[in-house]
């Protein structure tokens, strides 16, 4: 394992990638696909990166299905 792979920045990026994968899997289980779901590369360009998960664009139908899924889980 190289030094860059052990850096705090690399850990943050791996964490964002894992969160993205977890969300993709959860959405797939609900029958929802966000085609642009990915780690936002622009958020990695700063001196102290703060990785963000880009949810991307979707059709109105997918947005409504996502809203329904969230409503079902909300208290």
Order of alpha helices (4+ residues) and beta strands (2+ residues): alpha-beta-beta-alpha
